[in-house]
Amino acid sequence: MKKILLLSFLILFSIPAFAGVEGDATDQEKSAGQTFMPLALDFGMDDYVFATRTTPISILYEYIPKGQNLKSWNDMATMTMYAPSKQSEEMLSKIIQSTMKALKGNIKNSKVYGSGSKKVGFVEYVIGTGAIQEHNLNMTWLVAPYTVGSFQIQKRGGAPSEETKEKFLELVNKTAKQEQLK
């Protein structure tokens, strides 16, 4: 729980102001990706490899284990940060709902903990086929005041290990409990 509180504090003070277009992240936005290394490291992702703007209001950070690369990875962690907004509670609900809707038919497990700004969404899903089929574990929550984040573990070539699933669900449960204490 201390790690989640520390990450929330670091996020609040290290995420640059969002204002831009899709494409390359600025140097300041790229450096903010280091903030999430402790979370990525917990899942064996020790190489911060990529940052990009996926929309004008979101930035995606990607992490993989050393020895893998972006073209042929088997394991990846991603963190997507959405622009700070006074409507963050509404944005959080919309992101959770749209994720569930977009993945309809691919979801293996899902749950929403809490309500309002204390909401934490979890979804496990599978997308793609063949060698690029991905098994994903995703958590979406309010990572800092007015800032929605989505953390995801992705695995190609099979499902994440039971140990990884248990660790991820433990993270989700701890985050949900922390949110209820705010």
N, C-alpha and C positions, 0 to 999 in steps of 0.2 A: 504494500500500500504506500510506503514511503517513496518508492520509485515512481509510482503514478503521480503522487503529489509533486515530486521534484520535476517530473516531465511537464506537468501542467504549468508550473512556475517558469520553467525554461522556455516553454512554448510561448507563453504570454509575452516574454521579453525578447524573444529572438526571431519570431516570425516577422518578416518585413511587411510593410503595408502592401496590400494587394491592389494593383492597378496595372493592368496590362492586357495583352492579347495572347491568344494561343501561340505556342511555340517555345523557343528557348527561354529558360528561366534566367533571371539576372544573376550576377555573381553573388549578390546579397541573398537572393532566394536560394541559390545552390548551397551556400554556406549554412543556411538554416537547416538543411537536411541532416547536418551533424547532430542536431538536437535529438533526433530519434534513434541514433546509434545504440543507446543502451537497450531500447526496446527490440531493435533488430538483432542485437547480439544475444539476447535471451533465447532467440530461436536459431542461432548458429549462422546468422547472416552478418559476416564481418567485413564486407566490402560495400561501401556506399558508391554506387556506380552511375546514377542517372537522376536528373531532375528536369522536369518540363512543366510548362503550363498546359493543362489538358483542356481548360476553358478559360475565359477571361477572369473567372472567380475561383479557380482551383489550381493547385500545384501538386504534382505527383513526384514522390521520392521513391527510388528503388534501391534495394539492397540484396546482394547474393553472397553465397559463401565464396571465399577465396578459392580460385581454381576453376570456377565456372565463369561464363561470360554471358552477355546479354543476348547473343544469337543462339546459344544452345544451353540455356540454363535448365536445371531441374528443380531448384529450390529458389524461392524469392520471397522477400517481404516488401510490401509497398505501404507507404503512408501518403494519404491524400489529405491536404489541408484546404478548407474552403474559406473564402474571404470573410474576415470579421464582419458581422452584421448585427444590427439591433434586433433583427428578426431571426436570430439564430435558433430560437426554440422552434419556430415554424420551419426553418430550413432543415433542422435536424429531423423533424417528422417527415418532411418531404423526401429527404435523401433516403431515410430508412424505407419509406413506402415505395419510392421509385426503384430502389434496389430490389426489394421483394417482388415488385411487379415485373421488372425486366428479367428476372431470373425464374419466373414462374415456369414450372415443369423441370427445372434443373436443381431445385432446392432439396437437400437431403435432411436439413434440420434448421430450424430458426426459432428465435425467441426475442421478444422485446421486454426488457426489464424497466421498471419505473414508468414515470410519465412526465410530460412537459419537458423542461430543460434538464431534468434528472434522468431522461430516457437513455438507455444503452441498447443498441440493436445488435444482434448476433445472427449470422447466417452462414451455413455451410452449403456449398454448392459445387457442381461439376459443370464445366463448359468445354466445348471443343471435342474433337475426336482424334483417334490415332495417337501419334507421337506427341502432338501438341495439346492433348486433353489435359485440362487443369482441374485439380481439386483445390478448393479455396475455403479458407476460414476467414471471416470478416467481422470486424467490430466497428460500429459507428457510434460516436458520442460527442458531447460538448467537451473538447479538450482544454479549453480555456474560456474565460468569459467572451461570449459572442463569436466563438470560433469552433466550427464543426470539423472533426477529423475522422478519418476512416483508416484503420490499420488492417492489413490483410496478409495472410500467409498463403502462398501458392506453391503447389507441388505438381510437377509433371512426371509421368511414368508410374503412376499409382497414387494412392491416397496418402496423406500425411500419416506418420507413425502414430500409434495410440498415445505415446508419450507426448508428442507435439500437440495432439488434440486435447489431451488432459491439461497441458500447460496453457494452451490458448483459452480453454474454458475457465481455468483458474483465473487468468487475466481478466476475462469478461466478468466473472463473478466478483472479483476484487474491485474492478472499476464500477460495477453497478452498486456495490455496497458503499463505496466512497461517494458516489453521486448522491446517494440517499442521505448521507451525513452532511452534505453541503447546506 
